[in-house]
Amino acid sequence: MNAWGASDAELASAARAGSTDAFARLADRHQAALRAFLRRTCGDWAEADDLAQETLLTAWSQLARWRSDASFRAWLCGIGYRKQMTWRRGRARAARRDMQYLEAAAEVSPGAPAEDRIAVRDAMQTLPLDQRAAVALCLAADFSHAEAAQALGAPLGTIKSHVTRGRARLLQALGADDE
């Protein structure tokens, strides 16, 4: 028993029978602990709150899987943890895809000597990611500054600055003149 008078098992039983109010009470009872756990492990408060909401939706749809002899809070945090791990894997995959795209966009013409391709690739790696992205899009992938600004979600002036600074740094790293 607790402050609302019903145990987790009683509320879960009522929720399994279709009571959204009973599930709302369970969610109210345990969401603070769930959010605190996700915020501590995720590091991104907004994402942790989104994951908590997804966790509660999943818990509602999978309530039949909860065993009444287990802790509801622990079961809920377990769902949240798995959601967070899926989010992390997705974020890591997206970062790898983005990096592959940037590297592909920065490639020198396939007919260029291997040492030139390697030098450009290595020089690109010295640029901060935002400059590298702007250079890769505008100089290597023939995006206009406006298109790059839209793709990267940055102001047009910022993209122009990144391209100018990135190009200068690349030329310096490659020992080339600004022609």
KEKE-3310 file (N, C-alpha, C; in steps of 0.2 Angstrom, whole numbers, plus 5000, padded with zeros to 4 digits):
npx = (5004:5002:5003:4992:4983:4982:4991:5005:5003:4989:4985:4990:4984:4971:4973:4977:4964:4959:4958:4962:4965:4970:4982:4988:4989:5000:5010:5011:5016:5028:5036:5044:5056:5059:5062:5073:5082:5085:5089:5101:5108:5108:5112:5107:5094:5082:5081:5080:5068:5060:5062:5057:5044:5041:5045:5034:5023:5027:5027:5013:5008:5014:5010:5005:5016:5022:5027:5018:5025:5037:5047:5038:5043:5057:5055:5050:5061:5070:5064:5065:5079:5083:5077:5085:5097:5094:5092:5105:5112:5106:5110:5124:5125:5120:5129:5140:5136:5135:5148:5154:5147:5152:5166:5166:5161:5171:5181:5195:5196:5194:5204:5215:5231:5236:5242:5238:5225:5225:5231:5222:5211:5217:5220:5207:5202:5208:5200:5187:5172:5160:5165:5171:5160:5153:5163:5164:5151:5150:5161:5165:5154:5147:5136:5126:5129:5117:5110:5118:5117:5104:5104:5113:5107:5110:5114:5116:5127:5135:5139:5145:5156:5162:5165:5175:5185:5188:5192:5204:5211:5213:5220:5232:5236:5239:5249:5247:5245:5233:5224)
npy = (4994:5012:5030:5032:5023:5010:4996:4993:4982:4980:4992:4989:4978:4983:4992:4983:4978:4988:5001:5017:5027:5020:5016:5029:5033:5024:5028:5041:5039:5033:5040:5051:5045:5037:5047:5054:5043:5041:5054:5055:5045:5047:5060:5071:5081:5084:5074:5063:5066:5064:5050:5045:5047:5039:5027:5025:5024:5012:5004:5004:4997:4985:4980:4968:4960:4963:4956:4953:4950:4957:4972:4986:4999:4996:4987:4997:5006:4997:4995:5009:5010:5001:5007:5019:5014:5009:5022:5028:5019:5022:5035:5034:5027:5036:5046:5040:5038:5051:5055:5047:5052:5065:5063:5056:5066:5075:5069:5069:5071:5056:5053:5059:5059:5047:5051:5065:5063:5057:5067:5078:5072:5070:5083:5088:5082:5089:5100:5109:5101:5108:5117:5108:5101:5111:5115:5102:5101:5113:5115:5103:5095:5103:5111:5126:5140:5144:5132:5123:5130:5127:5113:5111:5118:5130:5148:5158:5167:5161:5149:5154:5160:5148:5141:5149:5151:5137:5133:5141:5136:5123:5125:5130:5119:5110:5117:5125:5139:5153:5154)
npz = (5000:4998:4997:4988:4991:4985:4980:4969:4962:4962:4956:4943:4940:4938:4928:4918:4916:4909:4914:4912:4921:4932:4927:4925:4938:4942:4933:4938:4950:4948:4938:4942:4947:4936:4927:4933:4934:4920:4916:4923:4917:4903:4901:4893:4896:4889:4880:4889:4895:4884:4881:4893:4892:4880:4886:4896:4887:4881:4892:4895:4884:4886:4898:4902:4903:4914:4930:4945:4956:4955:4956:4951:4948:4945:4934:4925:4924:4918:4905:4901:4901:4891:4880:4880:4877:4864:4858:4859:4851:4839:4838:4837:4825:4816:4817:4812:4799:4795:4796:4786:4775:4775:4773:4761:4753:4753:4746:4734:4717:4708:4699:4704:4711:4723:4734:4735:4737:4750:4757:4756:4763:4776:4779:4780:4791:4801:4802:4812:4816:4811:4802:4793:4788:4781:4772:4765:4760:4752:4744:4740:4737:4729:4734:4736:4746:4752:4751:4759:4771:4774:4775:4785:4795:4799:4800:4785:4784:4794:4788:4776:4782:4788:4777:4771:4781:4783:4770:4769:4780:4775:4763:4769:4776:4766:4760:4749:4738:4739:4726)
capx = (5000:5005:4999:4986:4979:4982:4997:5006:5000:4982:4984:4992:4978:4965:4975:4976:4957:4957:4958:4968:4966:4975:4989:4990:4992:5006:5014:5012:5020:5035:5039:5050:5061:5061:5065:5079:5087:5086:5093:5108:5112:5108:5115:5103:5088:5076:5080:5078:5061:5057:5063:5053:5037:5041:5045:5028:5019:5028:5024:5006:5006:5017:5008:5004:5022:5025:5025:5016:5030:5043:5046:5036:5048:5063:5053:5049:5068:5073:5062:5069:5086:5083:5075:5090:5102:5092:5093:5112:5115:5104:5114:5130:5124:5119:5136:5145:5134:5136:5155:5155:5145:5157:5172:5165:5160:5178:5186:5198:5194:5197:5210:5220:5236:5234:5245:5234:5218:5227:5233:5216:5207:5220:5219:5199:5201:5210:5195:5182:5166:5156:5169:5172:5154:5152:5168:5162:5145:5150:5167:5166:5148:5143:5130:5127:5129:5111:5108:5122:5114:5098:5106:5116:5103:5115:5113:5119:5133:5140:5141:5150:5162:5165:5169:5181:5190:5190:5196:5210:5215:5215:5226:5238:5238:5241:5255:5245:5243:5226:5223)
capy = (5000:5018:5036:5032:5017:5004:4994:4993:4976:4982:4997:4986:4973:4987:4994:4977:4977:4993:5007:5021:5030:5016:5016:5035:5033:5020:5033:5047:5036:5031:5044:5055:5040:5035:5053:5055:5038:5043:5060:5054:5040:5050:5067:5076:5081:5084:5067:5059:5066:5060:5043:5043:5047:5033:5021:5025:5021:5005:5000:5003:4992:4979:4979:4961:4956:4964:4951:4957:4949:4961:4979:4990:5004:4992:4985:5003:5008:4992:4997:5015:5008:4998:5013:5023:5010:5010:5029:5028:5015:5026:5041:5032:5025:5043:5050:5036:5040:5058:5056:5044:5057:5071:5060:5055:5073:5078:5066:5073:5068:5049:5053:5063:5054:5044:5056:5071:5061:5056:5074:5082:5068:5071:5090:5089:5079:5094:5106:5108:5097:5112:5119:5102:5100:5117:5114:5096:5102:5119:5115:5096:5092:5108:5114:5133:5142:5143:5125:5121:5132:5123:5106:5110:5121:5136:5154:5159:5170:5156:5144:5157:5160:5142:5139:5154:5149:5130:5133:5144:5131:5117:5127:5131:5112:5107:5121:5128:5146:5154:5156)
capz = (5000:4998:4998:4984:4994:4981:4978:4962:4959:4962:4950:4937:4938:4936:4921:4913:4914:4904:4918:4911:4928:4936:4924:4926:4945:4942:4930:4942:4956:4947:4933:4944:4948:4929:4923:4937:4931:4913:4916:4925:4913:4897:4900:4889:4900:4885:4877:4894:4896:4878:4883:4899:4889:4876:4891:4899:4882:4880:4898:4895:4879:4888:4905:4903:4904:4921:4935:4951:4962:4954:4957:4945:4946:4942:4927:4921:4923:4913:4899:4900:4900:4884:4876:4880:4873:4857:4856:4859:4845:4833:4837:4835:4818:4812:4817:4807:4792:4794:4795:4780:4770:4774:4770:4754:4749:4753:4742:4728:4711:4708:4695:4707:4714:4730:4740:4735:4740:4757:4760:4757:4768:4782:4780:4781:4798:4806:4803:4816:4812:4808:4796:4789:4785:4777:4766:4761:4756:4747:4740:4737:4734:4725:4737:4737:4753:4755:4752:4765:4777:4775:4777:4792:4800:4802:4797:4779:4786:4797:4782:4772:4787:4789:4771:4770:4786:4781:4764:4771:4784:4770:4759:4773:4778:4760:4758:4743:4738:4738:4719)
cpx = (5004:5000:4992:4981:4979:4989:4999:5003:4992:4980:4985:4986:4972:4967:4975:4969:4955:4956:4964:4970:4971:4982:4992:4993:4999:5011:5016:5017:5027:5039:5045:5056:5064:5065:5072:5084:5089:5090:5100:5112:5113:5112:5112:5096:5082:5075:5078:5071:5057:5057:5058:5046:5036:5041:5038:5023:5020:5026:5017:5004:5009:5015:5007:5010:5025:5022:5024:5021:5036:5041:5044:5041:5054:5061:5053:5056:5071:5071:5065:5076:5087:5081:5081:5096:5101:5094:5100:5115:5112:5108:5121:5130:5124:5125:5140:5143:5135:5144:5157:5153:5150:5164:5171:5164:5167:5183:5188:5196:5197:5203:5216:5225:5234:5236:5241:5228:5219:5228:5227:5212:5210:5219:5211:5198:5204:5205:5190:5176:5162:5159:5170:5166:5152:5157:5166:5156:5146:5156:5167:5160:5144:5137:5131:5127:5122:5108:5112:5119:5108:5099:5108:5112:5106:5113:5118:5126:5138:5143:5146:5157:5166:5169:5175:5186:5192:5194:5203:5214:5217:5221:5232:5240:5241:5247:5253:5244:5236:5226:5216)
cpy = (5006:5024:5036:5026:5011:5002:4994:4987:4977:4987:4993:4981:4977:4990:4989:4976:4983:5000:5011:5025:5026:5016:5023:5036:5029:5025:5038:5045:5035:5035:5048:5051:5038:5041:5054:5050:5040:5049:5059:5050:5043:5056:5072:5076:5081:5077:5062:5060:5063:5053:5041:5042:5040:5026:5020:5022:5014:5001:4999:4998:4985:4977:4972:4957:4958:4959:4955:4956:4953:4968:4983:4995:5001:4990:4991:5006:5004:4994:5004:5014:5005:5003:5017:5020:5010:5017:5030:5025:5019:5032:5040:5031:5032:5046:5047:5038:5047:5059:5053:5049:5063:5069:5059:5061:5077:5075:5070:5068:5061:5048:5056:5057:5053:5049:5062:5069:5060:5063:5078:5078:5070:5079:5092:5087:5085:5100:5104:5105:5102:5115:5114:5101:5105:5116:5108:5098:5108:5118:5108:5093:5097:5111:5122:5134:5141:5136:5122:5123:5129:5116:5106:5114:5127:5142:5155:5162:5165:5151:5148:5158:5154:5140:5143:5152:5142:5130:5136:5139:5125:5119:5128:5124:5109:5111:5124:5135:5147:5158:5158)
cpz = (5000:4998:4994:4987:4991:4980:4971:4958:4958:4956:4943:4935:4935:4929:4916:4911:4910:4908:4916:4917:4932:4934:4925:4933:4945:4939:4935:4948:4954:4941:4936:4945:4941:4926:4927:4934:4924:4912:4918:4920:4905:4896:4897:4892:4895:4882:4883:4895:4890:4879:4888:4896:4884:4881:4894:4893:4881:4886:4898:4890:4881:4895:4907:4905:4911:4926:4942:4957:4961:4955:4951:4943:4943:4935:4923:4919:4918:4906:4897:4898:4892:4879:4875:4876:4865:4854:4855:4852:4839:4832:4835:4827:4814:4812:4812:4800:4790:4792:4788:4774:4769:4771:4763:4750:4749:4749:4736:4722:4710:4704:4698:4710:4721:4735:4740:4739:4748:4760:4761:4763:4775:4784:4783:4789:4803:4807:4808:4812:4808:4801:4791:4785:4780:4771:4762:4757:4750:4742:4736:4734:4730:4727:4737:4744:4756:4756:4758:4771:4779:4778:4784:4797:4803:4798:4791:4780:4789:4792:4778:4776:4787:4783:4770:4775:4784:4775:4765:4775:4779:4766:4763:4775:4772:4757:4751:4744:4737:4731:4717)
residu = (MET:ASN:ALA:TRP:GLY:ALA:SER:ASP:ALA:GLU:LEU:ALA:SER:ALA:ALA:ARG:ALA:GLY:SER:THR:ASP:ALA:PHE:ALA:ARG:LEU:ALA:ASP:ARG:HIS:GLN:ALA:ALA:LEU:ARG:ALA:PHE:LEU:ARG:ARG:THR:CYS:GLY:ASP:TRP:ALA:GLU:ALA:ASP:ASP:LEU:ALA:GLN:GLU:THR:LEU:LEU:THR:ALA:TRP:SER:GLN:LEU:ALA:ARG:TRP:ARG:SER:ASP:ALA:SER:PHE:ARG:ALA:TRP:LEU:CYS:GLY:ILE:GLY:TYR:ARG:LYS:GLN:MET:THR:TRP:ARG:ARG:GLY:ARG:ALA:ARG:ALA:ALA:ARG:ARG:ASP:MET:GLN:TYR:LEU:GLU:ALA:ALA:ALA:GLU:VAL:SER:PRO:GLY:ALA:PRO:ALA:GLU:ASP:ARG:ILE:ALA:VAL:ARG:ASP:ALA:MET:GLN:THR:LEU:PRO:LEU:ASP:GLN:ARG:ALA:ALA:VAL:ALA:LEU:CYS:LEU:ALA:ALA:ASP:PHE:SER:HIS:ALA:GLU:ALA:ALA:GLN:ALA:LEU:GLY:ALA:PRO:LEU:GLY:THR:ILE:LYS:SER:HIS:VAL:THR:ARG:GLY:ARG:ALA:ARG:LEU:LEU:GLN:ALA:LEU:GLY:ALA:ASP:ASP:GLU)
# end
